[in-house]
Amino acid sequence: MGIGLKVVVGVGAGVLVVASPLAYIFGSAGIGDVVSASVIAGTAVAALAVSLWPGRSDAPTGDRASGEAVATRTGGARAGTGGEANTGVLGRWSPRRAVRAERTGDAVAEGPGARANTGIDERN
Protein backbone atom coordinates (compact mmCIF):
# COMPACT_ATOMS: atom_id res chain seq x y z
CA MET A 1 0.00 0.00 0.00
CA GLY A 2 1.49 3.32 -1.08
CA ILE A 3 1.85 6.27 1.25
CA GLY A 4 -0.90 8.25 -0.52
CA LEU A 5 -3.34 5.40 -0.07
CA LYS A 6 -2.38 5.06 3.60
CA VAL A 7 -3.02 8.77 4.15
CA VAL A 8 -6.44 8.63 2.47
CA VAL A 9 -7.54 5.58 4.46
CA GLY A 10 -6.15 7.04 7.71
CA VAL A 11 -7.92 10.38 7.23
CA GLY A 12 -11.15 8.61 6.27
CA ALA A 13 -10.98 6.42 9.37
CA GLY A 14 -10.29 9.48 11.55
CA VAL A 15 -13.26 11.36 10.12
CA LEU A 16 -15.46 8.29 10.62
CA VAL A 17 -14.37 7.92 14.25
CA VAL A 18 -15.28 11.56 14.97
CA ALA A 19 -18.26 12.26 12.69
CA SER A 20 -20.25 9.08 13.21
CA PRO A 21 -20.63 9.29 17.01
CA LEU A 22 -21.36 13.03 16.81
CA ALA A 23 -24.12 12.41 14.26
CA TYR A 24 -25.66 9.75 16.49
CA ILE A 25 -25.42 11.96 19.60
CA PHE A 26 -26.61 15.26 18.15
CA GLY A 27 -28.85 13.88 15.41
CA SER A 28 -30.51 10.51 15.29
CA ALA A 29 -29.70 6.94 14.38
CA GLY A 30 -30.81 7.62 10.81
CA ILE A 31 -28.53 10.65 10.50
CA GLY A 32 -25.65 8.68 12.04
CA ASP A 33 -26.14 5.91 9.52
CA VAL A 34 -26.15 8.38 6.63
CA VAL A 35 -23.01 10.15 7.89
CA SER A 36 -21.19 6.84 8.43
CA ALA A 37 -22.13 5.50 5.01
CA SER A 38 -21.16 8.78 3.34
CA VAL A 39 -17.74 8.89 4.99
CA ILE A 40 -17.07 5.25 4.13
CA ALA A 41 -18.14 5.74 0.50
CA GLY A 42 -16.08 8.94 0.18
CA THR A 43 -13.00 7.24 1.60
CA ALA A 44 -13.41 4.31 -0.78
CA VAL A 45 -13.72 6.60 -3.80
CA ALA A 46 -10.71 8.69 -2.69
CA ALA A 47 -8.61 5.56 -2.08
CA LEU A 48 -9.50 4.25 -5.52
CA ALA A 49 -8.66 7.59 -7.13
CA VAL A 50 -5.29 7.78 -5.35
CA SER A 51 -4.36 4.22 -6.31
CA LEU A 52 -5.23 4.83 -9.98
CA TRP A 53 -3.79 8.35 -10.30
CA PRO A 54 -1.08 8.33 -13.01
CA GLY A 55 2.41 9.62 -12.33
CA ARG A 56 2.31 9.39 -8.54
CA SER A 57 5.74 9.50 -6.94
CA ASP A 58 4.74 6.76 -4.49
CA ALA A 59 3.33 4.50 -7.20
CA PRO A 60 4.58 0.93 -7.11
CA THR A 61 7.51 0.43 -9.46
CA GLY A 62 6.93 -3.26 -9.98
CA ASP A 63 4.92 -6.17 -8.72
CA ARG A 64 4.53 -9.87 -9.19
CA ALA A 65 1.16 -9.58 -10.93
CA SER A 66 2.51 -7.35 -13.69
CA GLY A 67 5.67 -9.40 -14.06
CA GLU A 68 7.78 -6.26 -13.75
CA ALA A 69 11.15 -6.38 -11.97
CA VAL A 70 12.67 -3.08 -10.84
CA ALA A 71 15.71 -2.04 -8.84
CA THR A 72 15.84 1.67 -7.93
CA ARG A 73 17.90 3.68 -5.47
CA THR A 74 19.48 0.61 -3.92
CA GLY A 75 22.29 0.67 -1.39
CA GLY A 76 25.83 -0.54 -1.83
CA ALA A 77 27.01 -4.15 -1.81
CA ARG A 78 30.46 -5.67 -1.35
CA ALA A 79 31.57 -9.26 -1.98
CA GLY A 80 34.81 -11.01 -1.15
CA THR A 81 36.48 -14.03 -2.76
CA GLY A 82 33.92 -16.24 -4.51
CA GLY A 83 31.05 -14.01 -3.42
CA GLU A 84 28.55 -11.91 -5.30
CA ALA A 85 27.53 -8.27 -4.86
CA ASN A 86 24.25 -7.29 -6.51
CA THR A 87 22.42 -3.97 -6.33
CA GLY A 88 20.50 -4.47 -9.57
CA VAL A 89 18.11 -7.10 -10.91
CA LEU A 90 19.10 -10.76 -11.09
CA GLY A 91 17.14 -13.51 -12.85
CA ARG A 92 15.70 -14.87 -16.10
CA TRP A 93 13.28 -12.65 -17.99
CA SER A 94 10.90 -13.40 -20.81
CA PRO A 95 10.18 -10.89 -23.59
CA ARG A 96 6.83 -10.18 -21.91
CA ARG A 97 8.42 -9.12 -18.63
CA ALA A 98 9.66 -5.58 -18.05
CA VAL A 99 12.98 -5.22 -16.24
CA ARG A 100 14.61 -1.96 -15.10
CA ALA A 101 17.57 -0.91 -13.00
CA GLU A 102 17.78 2.79 -12.17
CA ARG A 103 20.17 4.71 -9.92
CA THR A 104 21.43 1.55 -8.28
CA GLY A 105 24.10 1.58 -5.60
CA ASP A 106 27.73 0.58 -5.97
CA ALA A 107 28.53 -3.13 -6.15
CA VAL A 108 32.13 -4.10 -5.41
CA ALA A 109 33.61 -7.57 -5.91
CA GLU A 110 37.10 -8.29 -4.59
CA GLY A 111 39.08 -11.47 -4.98
CA PRO A 112 39.06 -14.52 -7.23
CA GLY A 113 35.64 -15.68 -8.40
CA ALA A 114 33.83 -12.63 -7.03
CA ARG A 115 31.11 -10.99 -9.14
CA ALA A 116 29.42 -7.58 -9.01
CA ASN A 117 26.21 -6.35 -10.68
CA THR A 118 24.59 -2.93 -10.60
CA GLY A 119 22.29 -3.38 -13.59
CA ILE A 120 20.43 -6.35 -15.03
CA ASP A 121 22.02 -9.81 -14.88
CA GLU A 122 20.11 -12.56 -16.71
CA ARG A 123 22.57 -15.40 -16.18
CA ASN A 124 20.40 -17.46 -13.80
C-alpha positions in Angstrom: 0.0 0.0 0.0 1.5 3.3 -1.1 1.8 6.3 1.3 -0.9 8.2 -0.5 -3.3 5.4 -0.1 -2.4 5.1 3.6 -3.0 8.8 4.2 -6.4 8.6 2.5 -7.5 5.6 4.5 -6.2 7.0 7.7 -7.9 10.4 7.2 -11.2 8.6 6.3 -11.0 6.4 9.4 -10.3 9.5 11.5 -13.3 11.4 10.1 -15.5 8.3 10.6 -14.4 7.9 14.3 -15.3 11.6 15.0 -18.3 12.3 12.7 -20.2 9.1 13.2 -20.6 9.3 17.0 -21.4 13.0 16.8 -24.1 12.4 14.3 -25.7 9.7 16.5 -25.4 12.0 19.6 -26.6 15.3 18.2 -28.8 13.9 15.4 -30.5 10.5 15.3 -29.7 6.9 14.4 -30.8 7.6 10.8 -28.5 10.6 10.5 -25.6 8.7 12.0 -26.1 5.9 9.5 -26.2 8.4 6.6 -23.0 10.2 7.9 -21.2 6.8 8.4 -22.1 5.5 5.0 -21.2 8.8 3.3 -17.7 8.9 5.0 -17.1 5.3 4.1 -18.1 5.7 0.5 -16.1 8.9 0.2 -13.0 7.2 1.6 -13.4 4.3 -0.8 -13.7 6.6 -3.8 -10.7 8.7 -2.7 -8.6 5.6 -2.1 -9.5 4.2 -5.5 -8.7 7.6 -7.1 -5.3 7.8 -5.3 -4.4 4.2 -6.3 -5.2 4.8 -10.0 -3.8 8.3 -10.3 -1.1 8.3 -13.0 2.4 9.6 -12.3 2.3 9.4 -8.5 5.7 9.5 -6.9 4.7 6.8 -4.5 3.3 4.5 -7.2 4.6 0.9 -7.1 7.5 0.4 -9.5 6.9 -3.3 -10.0 4.9 -6.2 -8.7 4.5 -9.9 -9.2 1.2 -9.6 -10.9 2.5 -7.3 -13.7 5.7 -9.4 -14.1 7.8 -6.3 -13.8 11.2 -6.4 -12.0 12.7 -3.1 -10.8 15.7 -2.0 -8.8 15.8 1.7 -7.9 17.9 3.7 -5.5 19.5 0.6 -3.9 22.3 0.7 -1.4 25.8 -0.5 -1.8 27.0 -4.1 -1.8 30.5 -5.7 -1.4 31.6 -9.3 -2.0 34.8 -11.0 -1.2 36.5 -14.0 -2.8 33.9 -16.2 -4.5 31.1 -14.0 -3.4 28.5 -11.9 -5.3 27.5 -8.3 -4.9 24.3 -7.3 -6.5 22.4 -4.0 -6.3 20.5 -4.5 -9.6 18.1 -7.1 -10.9 19.1 -10.8 -11.1 17.1 -13.5 -12.9 15.7 -14.9 -16.1 13.3 -12.6 -18.0 10.9 -13.4 -20.8 10.2 -10.9 -23.6 6.8 -10.2 -21.9 8.4 -9.1 -18.6 9.7 -5.6 -18.1 13.0 -5.2 -16.2 14.6 -2.0 -15.1 17.6 -0.9 -13.0 17.8 2.8 -12.2 20.2 4.7 -9.9 21.4 1.5 -8.3 24.1 1.6 -5.6 27.7 0.6 -6.0 28.5 -3.1 -6.1 32.1 -4.1 -5.4 33.6 -7.6 -5.9 37.1 -8.3 -4.6 39.1 -11.5 -5.0 39.1 -14.5 -7.2 35.6 -15.7 -8.4 33.8 -12.6 -7.0 31.1 -11.0 -9.1 29.4 -7.6 -9.0 26.2 -6.4 -10.7 24.6 -2.9 -10.6 22.3 -3.4 -13.6 20.4 -6.4 -15.0 22.0 -9.8 -14.9 20.1 -12.6 -16.7 22.6 -15.4 -16.2 20.4 -17.5 -13.8 
